[in-house]
Amino acid sequence: MKIAQRIQTIPPYLFAEIDKKKEEAIKKGVDIINLGIGDPDQPT
């Protein structure tokens, strides 16, 4: 199947790229602190 040219020009998903960089850093031994949303239905 041939993929349309306009699909090939779509940039990669930003958060997928961030996850890749995070995993690379973890493999190198960098301590990563995740400040993600967590569990929003629980009080902070």
Residue frames as a rotation matrix with the C-alpha (Angstrom) as fourth column:
MET 1
0.585 0.811 0.000 0.00
0.811 -0.585 0.000 0.00
0.000 0.000 -1.000 0.00
LYS 2
-0.402 -0.686 0.607 1.33
0.661 -0.676 -0.326 3.44
0.634 0.270 0.725 -0.91
ILE 3
-0.010 0.330 -0.944 1.11
0.897 -0.413 -0.154 6.07
-0.441 -0.849 -0.292 1.82
ALA 4
0.736 0.388 0.555 -0.12
0.610 -0.736 -0.294 9.51
0.295 0.555 -0.778 0.77
GLN 5
-0.222 -0.884 0.411 2.52
0.589 -0.457 -0.666 12.24
0.777 0.094 0.622 0.62
ARG 6
0.071 0.300 0.951 0.56
-0.445 -0.844 0.299 14.50
0.893 -0.445 0.074 3.01
ILE 7
0.964 0.242 -0.112 0.65
-0.031 0.521 0.853 11.78
0.264 -0.819 0.509 5.68
GLN 8
0.373 -0.906 -0.199 4.43
0.862 0.418 -0.286 11.53
0.343 -0.065 0.937 5.39
THR 9
-0.322 -0.499 0.805 4.77
0.235 -0.866 -0.442 15.25
0.917 0.046 0.396 6.19
ILE 10
0.752 0.606 0.259 2.94
-0.142 -0.235 0.962 15.04
0.643 -0.760 -0.091 9.53
PRO 11
-0.217 -0.884 0.414 5.45
-0.706 -0.151 -0.692 15.64
0.674 -0.443 -0.591 12.34
PRO 12
-0.493 0.002 -0.870 5.87
0.388 0.896 -0.218 12.98
0.779 -0.445 -0.443 15.04
TYR 13
0.641 0.767 -0.040 3.63
0.295 -0.198 0.935 13.13
0.709 -0.611 -0.353 18.10
LEU 14
0.150 -0.639 0.755 5.42
-0.565 -0.682 -0.465 15.39
0.812 -0.356 -0.463 20.61
PHE 15
0.426 0.057 0.903 4.73
-0.893 0.185 0.410 13.30
-0.144 -0.981 0.130 23.70
ALA 16
0.981 -0.165 0.098 5.94
0.182 0.963 -0.200 10.13
-0.062 0.214 0.975 21.98
GLU 17
0.376 -0.888 0.264 9.21
0.170 -0.214 -0.962 11.92
0.911 0.407 0.071 21.22
ILE 18
0.129 -0.279 0.951 9.47
-0.868 -0.496 -0.028 13.08
0.480 -0.822 -0.306 24.84
ASP 19
0.828 0.226 0.513 8.89
-0.469 0.780 0.413 9.49
-0.307 -0.583 0.752 26.02
LYS 20
0.806 -0.589 -0.055 11.70
0.389 0.597 -0.702 8.27
0.446 0.544 0.710 23.76
LYS 21
0.052 -0.809 0.586 14.10
-0.243 -0.580 -0.778 10.85
0.969 -0.102 -0.226 25.19
LYS 22
0.372 0.161 0.914 12.99
-0.920 -0.063 0.386 9.98
0.120 -0.985 0.125 28.72
GLU 23
0.985 0.025 0.172 13.63
-0.048 0.991 0.127 6.27
-0.167 -0.133 0.977 28.16
GLU 24
0.494 -0.865 0.086 17.07
0.322 0.090 -0.942 7.02
0.807 0.494 0.323 26.69
ALA 25
-0.010 -0.478 0.878 17.95
-0.667 -0.651 -0.362 9.09
0.745 -0.590 -0.313 29.76
ILE 26
0.668 0.319 0.672 16.72
-0.727 0.469 0.501 6.36
-0.155 -0.824 0.546 32.13
LYS 27
0.933 -0.348 -0.089 18.88
0.292 0.880 -0.374 3.79
0.208 0.323 0.923 30.31
LYS 28
0.120 -0.925 0.359 21.88
0.136 -0.343 -0.929 6.09
0.983 0.161 0.084 30.88
GLY 29
-0.307 -0.218 -0.926 21.12
0.875 0.317 -0.365 6.14
0.374 -0.923 0.093 34.61
VAL 30
-0.829 0.077 0.554 19.55
-0.151 -0.985 -0.089 9.59
0.539 -0.157 0.828 34.83
ASP 31
-0.691 0.621 -0.370 17.03
0.642 0.293 -0.709 9.89
-0.332 -0.727 -0.601 37.68
ILE 32
-0.748 0.507 0.429 13.80
0.090 -0.563 0.822 11.18
0.658 0.653 0.375 36.10
ILE 33
-0.777 0.588 -0.224 11.06
0.187 -0.125 -0.974 12.80
-0.601 -0.799 -0.012 38.17
ASN 34
-0.644 0.631 0.433 7.67
0.627 0.111 0.771 12.40
0.439 0.768 -0.467 36.50
LEU 35
-0.851 0.376 -0.366 5.50
-0.026 -0.726 -0.687 15.46
-0.524 -0.575 0.628 37.06
GLY 36
-0.808 0.590 0.008 2.63
0.156 0.201 0.967 14.03
0.569 0.782 -0.255 35.02
ILE 37
-0.218 0.842 0.493 -1.00
-0.621 -0.510 0.596 14.54
0.753 -0.176 0.634 35.93
GLY 38
-0.959 -0.193 0.205 -1.19
-0.280 0.580 -0.765 11.41
0.029 -0.791 -0.611 38.08
ASP 39
-0.563 0.805 -0.190 -4.63
0.796 0.589 0.140 10.65
0.225 -0.073 -0.972 39.50
PRO 40
-0.829 0.108 0.549 -6.74
-0.043 -0.991 0.131 13.81
0.558 0.085 0.825 39.09
ASP 41
0.205 0.979 -0.009 -9.74
-0.053 0.021 0.998 12.49
0.977 -0.204 0.056 41.01
GLN 42
0.302 -0.187 -0.935 -7.74
0.910 0.350 0.224 12.35
0.285 -0.918 0.276 44.26
PRO 43
0.993 0.047 0.111 -7.21
0.012 -0.953 0.304 15.48
0.120 -0.301 -0.946 46.37
THR 44
0.236 -0.971 0.033 -3.65
0.411 0.069 -0.909 16.80
0.880 0.228 0.416 46.57
